[in-house]
Amino acid sequence: MSARDDARLVLLRHGETTWSSQRRHTGRTDLPLTERGEEQARAAGGLLGELKLRDPLVLTSPRQRAVRTAALAGLAETVVDDDLAEWDYGDYEGRTSVEIREHDPGWTIWTGVVPGGETAAQVSARADRVLASVEPALADRDIVLVGHGHFSRALIARWAELDIREGRRFAMSTAAITVLGYEHDDRTILAHNLVPANHGATL
């Protein structure tokens, strides 16, 4: 067993907002958590407690929904990292995939064009930058990244050394937890989309 096999990189998606409950793309718009979202964040804190994290370094997106989720989950001494912000949806901000497909059939964030927003290549580069910045610290402590649905899925894909489009394979509910790590020095996904059994989450 490698010494790195104990290392854990934990991703926590923010709790529910009004737009996430309506499946609206929420990037730059700084929405608060709903009451249900706050309950989800507290419940996520219970799951994090079960992980018995080692001296965790906690980084959050600058958006209030992520910062508030971290606080309610009991994560102290957080550091804001602008690179953890959600995908910039440009002209598609606030719209649903169903609405977008009315004029762009078959569109998805992973494979389609985002007018006025970030390209998949730009998001992939940002995810790689985040991972490169935190991976060295995993030798000494666990790391928690509190952020958003699509960007967390981009991080999962890139951690697994997959093309960013494969983020589409990792649906992530609100206030869900994913645990990344190593097995025999190879990057791996240890657990994905964990939510408390008695606290439903929305995709």
C-alpha positions as CSV (number, residue, x, y, z in Angstrom):
1,M,0.0,0.0,0.0
2,S,1.3,3.4,-1.0
3,A,1.5,6.2,1.5
4,R,-0.7,8.2,-0.8
5,D,-3.5,5.7,-0.6
6,D,-4.7,7.5,2.6
7,A,-5.0,10.8,0.8
8,R,-8.5,12.2,0.1
9,L,-9.7,15.0,-2.0
10,V,-13.3,15.7,-1.1
11,L,-15.8,17.6,-3.3
12,L,-18.9,19.1,-1.8
13,R,-21.5,20.6,-4.1
14,H,-23.6,23.5,-2.6
15,G,-27.1,23.0,-1.3
16,E,-30.3,23.7,-3.2
17,T,-31.1,27.2,-4.6
18,T,-34.3,28.2,-6.4
19,W,-32.6,27.9,-9.8
20,S,-31.0,24.5,-9.1
21,S,-34.4,23.2,-8.1
22,Q,-35.7,24.5,-11.5
23,R,-32.6,23.1,-13.3
24,R,-31.6,26.5,-14.5
25,H,-27.9,27.0,-15.3
26,T,-26.5,29.1,-12.5
27,G,-23.0,30.4,-13.0
28,R,-22.2,34.0,-12.1
29,T,-25.6,34.7,-10.6
30,D,-25.1,34.8,-6.8
31,L,-28.2,33.1,-5.4
32,P,-28.6,32.1,-1.7
33,L,-29.5,28.7,-0.5
34,T,-33.2,27.8,-0.1
35,E,-34.3,26.6,3.3
36,R,-34.1,23.1,2.0
37,G,-30.6,23.8,0.7
38,E,-29.5,24.9,4.2
39,E,-30.9,21.7,5.6
40,Q,-29.0,19.7,3.0
41,A,-25.8,21.5,3.8
42,R,-26.1,20.7,7.5
43,A,-26.8,17.1,6.7
44,A,-23.7,17.0,4.5
45,G,-21.8,18.1,7.5
46,G,-22.8,14.8,9.2
47,L,-21.4,12.8,6.3
48,L,-18.2,14.8,6.4
49,G,-17.9,14.0,10.1
50,E,-18.1,10.3,9.3
51,L,-15.1,10.7,7.0
52,K,-12.9,11.8,9.9
53,L,-10.9,14.2,7.8
54,R,-7.2,14.8,8.5
55,D,-6.5,18.4,9.3
56,P,-8.6,19.4,6.2
57,L,-7.7,22.4,4.0
58,V,-11.0,23.8,2.8
59,L,-11.3,25.9,-0.4
60,T,-14.6,27.3,-1.6
61,S,-16.0,29.0,-4.7
62,P,-16.6,32.7,-4.1
63,R,-20.4,32.3,-4.6
64,Q,-22.5,32.7,-1.5
65,R,-24.2,29.4,-2.1
66,A,-20.9,27.6,-1.7
67,V,-19.5,29.7,1.2
68,R,-22.8,29.2,3.1
69,T,-22.8,25.5,2.4
70,A,-19.3,25.2,3.8
71,A,-20.3,27.1,7.0
72,L,-23.4,25.1,7.6
73,A,-21.5,21.8,7.0
74,G,-19.2,22.8,9.8
75,L,-16.1,23.5,7.7
76,A,-14.1,26.1,9.5
77,E,-11.3,28.4,8.2
78,T,-12.2,28.3,4.6
79,V,-10.2,29.9,1.8
80,V,-12.0,31.4,-1.2
81,D,-10.6,30.2,-4.6
82,D,-12.0,32.0,-7.6
83,D,-11.0,29.0,-9.8
84,L,-13.7,27.0,-8.0
85,A,-16.5,29.2,-9.5
86,E,-19.1,27.4,-11.7
87,W,-18.9,27.1,-15.4
88,D,-19.6,30.5,-17.0
89,Y,-22.8,29.9,-19.0
90,G,-22.6,33.2,-20.8
91,D,-25.9,33.8,-22.7
92,Y,-27.4,30.6,-21.3
93,E,-27.2,31.8,-17.7
94,G,-30.6,31.2,-16.0
95,R,-31.9,29.0,-18.8
96,T,-32.6,25.2,-18.7
97,S,-31.3,22.6,-21.1
98,V,-34.8,22.1,-22.4
99,E,-35.1,25.8,-23.3
100,I,-31.7,25.8,-25.0
101,R,-32.6,22.7,-27.0
102,E,-35.6,24.5,-28.5
103,H,-33.1,26.3,-30.9
104,D,-30.1,24.0,-30.5
105,P,-31.3,20.4,-30.6
106,G,-29.3,17.9,-28.6
107,W,-27.3,20.6,-26.8
108,T,-25.5,19.7,-23.5
109,I,-23.0,21.8,-21.6
110,W,-20.4,19.0,-22.2
111,T,-20.6,18.9,-26.0
112,G,-22.3,22.1,-27.1
113,V,-21.3,25.7,-27.7
114,V,-21.9,28.3,-24.9
115,P,-22.2,31.7,-26.5
116,G,-20.6,34.4,-24.4
117,G,-19.4,31.8,-21.9
118,E,-16.5,29.4,-21.2
119,T,-15.6,26.7,-23.6
120,A,-15.1,23.1,-22.4
121,A,-11.4,23.5,-23.1
122,Q,-11.2,26.6,-20.8
123,V,-13.1,24.8,-18.0
124,S,-10.8,21.8,-18.4
125,A,-7.7,24.0,-18.1
126,R,-9.2,25.6,-15.0
127,A,-10.0,22.3,-13.4
128,D,-6.4,21.1,-14.1
129,R,-5.1,24.3,-12.5
130,V,-7.1,23.6,-9.3
131,L,-6.0,20.0,-9.1
132,A,-2.3,20.9,-9.7
133,S,-2.5,23.5,-6.9
134,V,-4.0,21.2,-4.3
135,E,-2.5,17.8,-5.1
136,P,0.9,18.4,-3.4
137,A,-0.8,19.1,-0.1
138,L,-2.6,15.7,-0.1
139,A,0.6,14.2,1.2
140,D,0.0,15.8,4.6
141,R,-3.8,16.5,4.9
142,D,-7.2,16.0,3.3
143,I,-8.6,18.7,1.1
144,V,-12.2,19.8,0.7
145,L,-13.4,21.7,-2.4
146,V,-16.8,23.3,-2.0
147,G,-18.3,24.3,-5.2
148,H,-20.8,23.6,-8.0
149,G,-22.4,20.8,-10.0
150,H,-20.8,21.1,-13.4
151,F,-17.4,22.3,-12.3
152,S,-17.2,19.6,-9.6
153,R,-18.0,17.1,-12.3
154,A,-15.2,18.6,-14.5
155,L,-12.8,18.1,-11.5
156,I,-13.9,14.5,-11.2
157,A,-13.3,13.8,-14.9
158,R,-9.9,15.5,-15.0
159,W,-8.8,13.8,-11.7
160,A,-9.6,10.5,-13.4
161,E,-7.6,11.7,-16.4
162,L,-10.6,11.7,-18.7
163,D,-11.6,14.2,-21.3
164,I,-13.8,16.9,-19.7
165,R,-16.8,15.7,-21.7
166,E,-16.8,12.6,-19.5
167,G,-18.0,14.8,-16.7
168,R,-21.5,14.0,-18.2
169,R,-21.0,10.5,-16.6
170,F,-20.9,11.8,-13.0
171,A,-24.3,13.3,-12.1
172,M,-24.0,15.2,-8.8
173,S,-26.9,16.1,-6.5
174,T,-27.1,19.3,-4.5
175,A,-25.1,19.0,-1.3
176,A,-23.6,15.7,-2.5
177,I,-20.1,14.6,-1.6
178,T,-17.5,12.8,-3.9
179,V,-14.3,11.4,-2.5
180,L,-11.3,11.2,-4.8
181,G,-8.0,9.6,-3.9
182,Y,-5.4,7.0,-5.0
183,E,-5.0,3.3,-5.3
184,H,-1.4,2.1,-5.7
185,D,-0.5,5.7,-6.7
186,D,-3.1,5.8,-9.5
187,R,-5.8,8.5,-9.2
188,T,-9.2,7.0,-8.5
189,I,-12.7,7.8,-7.5
190,L,-13.3,6.3,-4.0
191,A,-17.0,7.4,-3.6
192,H,-19.4,9.5,-5.6
193,N,-22.6,11.5,-5.1
194,L,-23.0,10.6,-1.4
195,V,-26.1,12.2,0.3
196,P,-27.7,11.4,3.7
197,A,-30.4,8.7,3.2
198,N,-33.0,10.9,4.9
199,H,-32.1,14.1,3.1
200,G,-33.0,14.1,-0.6
201,A,-31.0,16.2,-2.9
202,T,-31.8,17.6,-6.4
203,L,-29.6,17.2,-9.4
